[in-house]
């Protein structure tokens, strides 16, 4: 066989191997266990834990006006890292009130005590059993974090989450907890027609099957934490705290008026909006003072 013929054969073999790899997916990739946080990334034929090289460094002290929720989730997390019984947690309520930031702050606070975080997109929860088995038996304590969780009634990942929380044949991994955030208390859409199935028997309320099914999922989380919209005073307090973090010390009536105007334009008085206002205001003041060429502002810790 001539050299040209050999080259053509090798090219064909490489193309065939490429097609086979595309069909069966890449080989197993060992996670970087030196990391403190990972994202689950699906690949054709499987998935892998992709290390997060620069996780958000949010301090618990920076999260204001959610003290009760902070205390409860931190206590549950300390039980978990101490090897004591602890519950899966559902953080639900108004958007931008610090639900996901609270989970990230716990990682920053306790990573040196073995706490680790695995972020999983809601549509990837079908792989939840595989993720749990991947970390089962390791000495670290893993929080599987799913942000902005909600399902449609026929969503396959809904059943996967339900099985891992309470209903699988395999026993739960003692080094894994699930922390989820959602705007929905019961994670599934609720329709008015479903309430028509509710009936009263001997003075007791009995929900219809559709409502019971939705309640059954959220009830598998042993810890529920509710987050409510901030009052005007709470919102301004958060604005001022972030402005001080960004080096703004003059907090006068002008700041108050602009902060409220900013919230009105966004239609929300949330912690996220307060953070965005603080960045906008600090940036504008920096330009006015001729600081455009200076080092960037600190405090990259969005809610």
Secondary structure, DSSP 4 states (H G I P E B T S, - for coil): --HHHHHHHHHHHHHHHHHHHHHH-PPP----TT-SEEEEEEETTEEEEEE-SS-----GGG--S-HHHHHHHHHHHHHHHTTS----EEEEESTTSSHHHHHHHHHHHHGGGTEEEEE--GGGGGGHHHHHHHHTT-SSEEEEEE-S--B-TT-HHHHHHHIIIII-SSPPPTTEEEEEEESSSSSB---HHHHTT-EEETTEEE--HHHHHHHHHHTT-SEEEEE-PPPHHHHHHHHHHHHHHTT-----HHHHHHHHHHHHHHT---HHHHHHHHHHHHHHHHHHTT-TTSPPPS-----
